[in-house]
């Protein structure tokens, strides 16, 4: 890399939480090189997370998830071709692969980048992807993925300093959230987000129902359930089981959820995008973890509480017999909620 790099290519395609975890490293890079251009390659469906980011000059949208779903049709091949041309429109000093997959490493290789930087094999989900890098970084002693990502920025001369999470916000979304909270008479509320990327990362619906029912007896505010449109059936089931007037569903877009999380007293949920968004905006958190390791990708504020069933740590998405997290009892989460609320007021 030259002494004065002018253009960086950041590669972190998905998903919500992983993009959030990369934000501090990219912000550190932007602060270290305020005159440089930073371009970010991201999945089209997650590009909204980068809207208004002061450190990102250009967002390159790819739909690799859609390509996989639709197969190699003529339309898909044409779209891939346009994506490759967009990647090669500029010459980059360094391409930084925060994803560590074959597809992200290949994207780095296809770009007109002089250098390609990524984590060393031990820290990659697909270790053989490192063959495409010209330099590999071993973030020894760094457990949380945010710190591992910052090691990549540090290799380029950046320093993390205070963590920055430049997440999108709009006056329209703020007004929508405030208006809905007014309608619900929810000046004081907590968020419960029961969904997850796959079933093994989720607490059972009946546990959430019992938790909400018990919280309704002791928490004076509202309990707002959030989730993606695909999780609405799950949320309806939980609310029906809970049978309390203190809880309701709060549908929102991604940016509206961020605005909601900024106003919440507490967030309760598992290892999923909304938890990481809540952590990024400083919402107090009680997290329920199963197959993933909260030390690596859990909430990072010292006062937050992550409960785990201490089962084997893995990232398996397609188990033959998927099951819910079973080793975390409801009473433990209730106790954690009380403790975390007390810490917030301590």
C-alpha positions as CSV (number, residue, x, y, z in Angstrom):
1,X,0.0,0.0,0.0
2,X,1.2,3.5,-0.8
3,X,1.9,6.0,2.0
4,X,-1.2,8.0,1.1
5,X,-4.0,5.6,0.1
6,X,-6.8,7.3,-1.8
7,X,-9.5,4.6,-2.1
8,X,-10.5,1.6,0.0
9,X,-13.0,-1.1,-0.8
10,X,-14.8,-2.6,2.2
11,X,-16.5,-5.9,1.7
12,X,-19.1,-6.9,4.3
13,X,-22.1,-8.2,2.4
14,X,-24.4,-9.4,5.2
15,X,-26.2,-9.7,7.5
16,X,-27.5,-7.0,9.8
17,X,-25.5,-7.8,12.9
18,X,-22.3,-8.4,11.0
19,X,-22.6,-5.1,9.1
20,X,-23.2,-3.4,12.4
21,X,-20.0,-5.0,13.9
22,X,-17.9,-3.7,11.0
23,X,-19.0,-0.1,11.4
24,X,-16.5,0.9,14.1
25,X,-13.6,-0.4,12.0
26,X,-14.7,1.5,8.9
27,X,-15.3,4.6,11.0
28,X,-11.7,4.3,12.4
29,X,-10.4,4.0,8.8
30,X,-12.3,7.0,7.8
31,X,-11.0,9.1,10.6
32,X,-7.4,8.0,9.9
33,X,-7.7,8.9,6.2
34,X,-10.3,11.7,6.0
35,X,-9.4,12.5,2.4
36,X,-9.7,8.9,1.1
37,X,-12.7,7.4,-0.5
38,X,-14.3,4.4,1.1
39,X,-16.6,2.3,-1.0
40,X,-18.6,-0.5,0.6
41,X,-19.9,-3.7,-1.1
42,X,-23.1,-4.9,0.5
43,X,-26.1,-7.1,-0.3
44,X,-28.9,-5.0,-1.8
45,X,-31.3,-5.9,1.0
46,X,-29.0,-4.5,3.7
47,X,-27.8,-1.4,1.9
48,X,-30.2,0.8,3.9
49,X,-28.0,0.3,7.0
50,X,-25.3,2.4,5.3
51,X,-27.6,5.3,4.4
52,X,-26.0,8.6,5.5
53,X,-22.8,7.0,6.8
54,X,-20.3,9.9,6.8
55,X,-17.4,7.7,6.2
56,X,-18.7,5.8,3.2
57,X,-18.5,7.6,-0.2
58,X,-20.2,5.0,-2.3
59,X,-22.3,1.9,-1.7
60,X,-22.0,-1.0,-4.2
61,X,-25.1,-3.1,-4.1
62,X,-24.9,-6.8,-5.1
63,X,-27.6,-9.4,-4.8
64,X,-25.6,-12.6,-4.3
65,X,-28.4,-14.0,-2.1
66,X,-30.9,-13.5,-4.9
67,X,-28.5,-15.0,-7.4
68,X,-28.3,-18.1,-5.4
69,X,-32.1,-18.3,-5.0
70,X,-32.9,-17.7,-8.7
71,X,-30.1,-19.9,-10.2
72,X,-27.9,-19.0,-13.2
73,X,-30.6,-17.7,-15.5
74,X,-29.8,-15.2,-18.3
75,X,-31.1,-12.4,-16.1
76,X,-28.9,-13.5,-13.2
77,X,-25.8,-13.8,-15.4
78,X,-26.5,-10.3,-16.8
79,X,-26.8,-8.9,-13.3
80,X,-23.6,-10.6,-12.2
81,X,-21.8,-9.0,-15.1
82,X,-23.0,-5.6,-14.2
83,X,-21.8,-6.2,-10.6
84,X,-18.4,-7.2,-11.8
85,X,-18.1,-4.1,-14.0
86,X,-19.1,-1.9,-11.0
87,X,-16.4,-3.5,-8.9
88,X,-13.8,-2.8,-11.6
89,X,-14.9,0.8,-12.2
90,X,-12.3,2.2,-9.8
91,X,-8.8,1.2,-8.8
92,X,-8.5,0.6,-5.1
93,X,-5.4,0.8,-2.9
94,X,-6.8,-1.9,-0.6
95,X,-9.8,-4.2,-0.6
96,X,-10.7,-5.2,3.0
97,X,-12.7,-8.4,3.4
98,X,-14.5,-8.4,6.7
99,X,-16.7,-11.4,5.7
100,X,-14.1,-14.2,5.3
101,X,-16.1,-16.3,2.8
102,X,-15.1,-17.6,-0.6
103,X,-17.6,-15.2,-2.3
104,X,-16.4,-12.1,-0.4
105,X,-12.7,-13.0,-1.1
106,X,-13.5,-13.6,-4.8
107,X,-15.1,-10.1,-4.8
108,X,-11.9,-8.7,-3.5
109,X,-9.9,-10.5,-6.1
110,X,-12.2,-9.3,-8.9
111,X,-11.8,-5.7,-7.9
112,X,-9.0,-3.6,-9.3
113,X,-7.3,-3.6,-5.9
114,X,-3.5,-3.5,-5.4
115,X,-3.8,-5.2,-2.0
116,X,-6.4,-7.5,-0.5
117,X,-6.5,-7.7,3.3
118,X,-8.4,-10.2,5.5
119,X,-8.2,-12.1,8.7
120,X,-5.9,-15.2,8.9
121,X,-7.3,-18.6,8.3
122,X,-8.1,-19.5,12.0
123,X,-10.5,-16.6,12.2
124,X,-12.4,-17.2,8.9
125,X,-15.7,-19.1,8.5
126,X,-14.2,-20.5,5.3
127,X,-10.4,-20.6,6.0
128,X,-9.4,-21.4,2.4
129,X,-10.8,-18.0,1.3
130,X,-7.5,-16.6,2.7
131,X,-5.7,-17.8,-0.5
132,X,-7.1,-14.7,-2.2
133,X,-5.6,-12.2,0.2
134,X,-2.2,-10.5,-0.2
135,X,-2.0,-9.9,3.6
136,X,-3.6,-11.7,6.5
137,X,-4.1,-10.4,10.0
138,X,-4.2,-12.5,13.2
139,X,-6.1,-10.7,15.8
140,X,-4.6,-12.6,18.7
141,X,-6.1,-11.9,22.1
142,X,-9.2,-10.3,20.6
143,X,-12.4,-12.2,21.3
144,X,-15.2,-10.0,20.2
145,X,-15.7,-9.7,16.4
146,X,-15.8,-5.9,16.6
147,X,-12.2,-6.0,18.0
148,X,-11.2,-8.5,15.4
149,X,-12.5,-6.2,12.6
150,X,-10.7,-3.3,14.1
151,X,-7.5,-5.2,13.9
152,X,-7.8,-5.0,10.1
153,X,-8.3,-1.3,10.2
154,X,-5.3,-1.0,12.6
155,X,-3.1,-2.9,10.1
156,X,-3.8,0.0,7.7
157,X,-2.8,2.6,10.3
158,X,-6.1,3.4,11.9
159,X,-6.9,3.5,15.6
160,X,-10.3,2.5,17.0
161,X,-10.6,5.2,19.7
162,X,-14.2,5.7,20.7
163,X,-16.4,3.2,18.8
164,X,-18.7,4.8,16.3
165,X,-21.8,3.2,14.9
166,X,-23.1,5.6,12.2
167,X,-26.6,4.1,11.8
168,X,-29.3,5.7,9.7
169,X,-32.1,8.0,11.0
170,X,-34.7,10.2,9.4
171,X,-37.1,12.8,10.9
172,X,-39.9,10.9,9.2
173,X,-39.1,7.7,11.0
174,X,-38.6,9.4,14.3
175,X,-42.0,11.1,14.0
176,X,-43.6,7.7,13.1
177,X,-42.2,6.0,16.2
178,X,-43.1,8.9,18.5
179,X,-46.6,9.0,17.0
180,X,-47.1,5.2,17.5
181,X,-45.7,5.3,21.0
182,X,-48.2,8.1,21.8
183,X,-51.1,6.0,20.4
184,X,-50.0,3.1,22.6
185,X,-49.4,5.3,25.6
186,X,-46.0,3.8,25.8
187,X,-43.8,6.6,27.2
188,X,-42.0,3.8,29.2
189,X,-41.4,0.5,27.4
190,X,-39.1,-2.4,26.8
191,X,-38.5,-4.4,23.6
192,X,-38.9,-8.1,23.3
193,X,-37.6,-9.6,20.0
194,X,-38.3,-13.3,19.9
195,X,-37.0,-14.2,16.4
196,X,-33.7,-15.3,15.1
197,X,-31.8,-16.4,12.0
198,X,-32.5,-20.0,12.7
199,X,-34.4,-22.0,15.3
200,X,-31.4,-23.1,17.3
201,X,-30.7,-19.4,18.1
202,X,-34.2,-18.9,19.5
203,X,-35.7,-19.2,22.9
204,X,-39.0,-21.2,22.9
205,X,-42.2,-19.2,22.2
206,X,-43.8,-20.6,25.4
207,X,-40.8,-19.2,27.4
208,X,-41.3,-15.7,25.8
209,X,-45.0,-15.9,26.6
210,X,-44.4,-16.7,30.3
211,X,-41.7,-14.1,30.5
212,X,-44.0,-11.4,29.1
213,X,-46.9,-12.5,31.4
214,X,-44.6,-12.3,34.4
215,X,-43.1,-8.9,33.3
216,X,-46.7,-7.6,32.9
217,X,-47.1,-8.1,36.6
218,X,-44.1,-6.1,37.7
219,X,-43.1,-3.7,34.9
220,X,-45.3,-0.6,34.8
221,X,-44.5,0.2,31.2
222,X,-45.4,-1.4,27.9
223,X,-43.8,-4.5,26.4
224,X,-43.4,-4.1,22.7
225,X,-42.7,-7.2,20.5
226,X,-40.7,-6.6,17.4
227,X,-39.6,-8.7,14.4
228,X,-39.6,-9.1,10.7
229,X,-42.8,-9.5,8.7
230,X,-42.0,-13.2,8.5
231,X,-42.1,-13.4,12.3
232,X,-45.5,-11.9,12.7
233,X,-47.2,-15.3,13.1
234,X,-44.7,-16.2,15.9
235,X,-45.3,-12.9,17.6
236,X,-49.1,-13.3,17.5
237,X,-48.7,-16.8,19.0
238,X,-46.6,-15.4,21.9
239,X,-49.0,-12.6,22.6
240,X,-52.0,-15.0,22.6
241,X,-50.2,-17.3,25.0
242,X,-49.1,-14.4,27.2
243,X,-52.6,-13.0,27.5
244,X,-51.6,-9.6,29.0
245,X,-52.8,-6.2,28.0
246,X,-49.3,-4.7,28.7
247,X,-47.8,-6.3,25.6
248,X,-48.4,-5.6,21.9
249,X,-46.8,-6.0,18.5
250,X,-44.8,-3.0,17.1
251,X,-44.3,-3.4,13.4
252,X,-41.5,-1.3,11.9
253,X,-39.0,-0.9,9.2
254,X,-35.3,-1.3,9.9
255,X,-34.7,2.5,10.4
256,X,-37.9,2.7,12.5
257,X,-36.6,-0.1,14.7
258,X,-33.4,1.8,15.3
259,X,-35.4,4.8,16.4
260,X,-37.5,2.6,18.7
261,X,-34.4,1.0,20.2
262,X,-33.0,4.5,21.0
263,X,-36.0,5.2,23.2
264,X,-36.4,1.8,24.9
265,X,-35.6,1.1,28.6
266,X,-34.4,-2.5,27.7
267,X,-34.1,-5.0,24.9
268,X,-34.6,-8.7,25.5
269,X,-33.9,-11.2,22.7
270,X,-31.4,-13.6,21.1
271,X,-28.5,-13.4,18.8
272,X,-30.1,-11.6,15.9
273,X,-29.9,-8.3,13.9
274,X,-32.2,-6.3,16.2
275,X,-30.1,-7.1,19.3
276,X,-26.9,-5.8,17.6
277,X,-28.7,-2.7,16.4
278,X,-29.9,-2.1,20.0
279,X,-26.4,-2.7,21.3
280,X,-25.0,-0.2,18.8
281,X,-27.4,2.6,20.0
282,X,-26.7,1.9,23.6
283,X,-30.0,0.2,24.7
284,X,-29.6,-1.9,27.9
285,X,-29.7,-5.5,26.9
286,X,-30.6,-9.0,28.3
287,X,-29.6,-11.6,25.7
288,X,-30.4,-15.3,25.5
289,X,-27.7,-17.2,23.6
290,X,-27.5,-20.9,22.5
291,X,-25.3,-22.2,19.7
292,X,-23.3,-18.9,19.2
293,X,-20.8,-17.5,21.6
294,X,-21.8,-14.2,23.3
295,X,-18.1,-13.5,24.1
296,X,-17.5,-13.2,20.3
297,X,-20.7,-11.6,19.0
298,X,-22.8,-10.7,22.0
299,X,-23.7,-7.3,23.5
300,X,-20.5,-5.5,24.4
301,X,-21.5,-3.0,27.1
302,X,-20.1,-4.1,30.5
303,X,-23.5,-3.7,32.2
304,X,-25.4,-5.9,29.6
305,X,-26.2,-9.5,30.5
306,X,-25.9,-12.4,28.2
307,X,-27.3,-15.8,29.4
308,X,-26.2,-19.0,27.6
309,X,-27.2,-22.6,27.9
310,X,-23.5,-23.4,27.7
311,X,-24.1,-26.0,25.1
312,X,-21.6,-26.7,22.3
313,X,-20.6,-23.5,20.4
314,X,-21.3,-23.9,16.7
315,X,-22.9,-22.0,13.8
316,X,-25.0,-24.8,12.3
317,X,-28.0,-23.5,10.5
318,X,-29.4,-26.7,9.0
319,X,-29.7,-29.3,11.8
320,X,-31.6,-32.4,10.9
321,X,-33.8,-31.9,14.0
322,X,-33.7,-28.2,14.9
323,X,-34.5,-27.3,18.5
324,X,-34.9,-24.2,20.6
325,X,-32.5,-23.0,23.3
326,X,-33.6,-25.1,26.3
327,X,-31.0,-24.4,29.0
328,X,-32.0,-20.9,30.0
329,X,-35.0,-20.9,32.3
330,X,-37.6,-18.1,32.5
331,X,-36.8,-17.2,36.1
332,X,-33.1,-16.6,35.1
333,X,-34.2,-14.1,32.4
334,X,-36.6,-12.4,34.8
335,X,-33.8,-12.0,37.3
336,X,-31.5,-10.7,34.6
337,X,-34.1,-8.2,33.5
338,X,-34.5,-6.9,37.1
339,X,-30.7,-6.7,37.5
340,X,-30.1,-4.9,34.2
341,X,-32.8,-2.3,34.8
342,X,-31.3,-1.7,38.2
343,X,-27.9,-1.2,36.7
344,X,-29.3,1.3,34.2
345,X,-30.5,3.4,37.2
346,X,-27.5,2.8,39.4
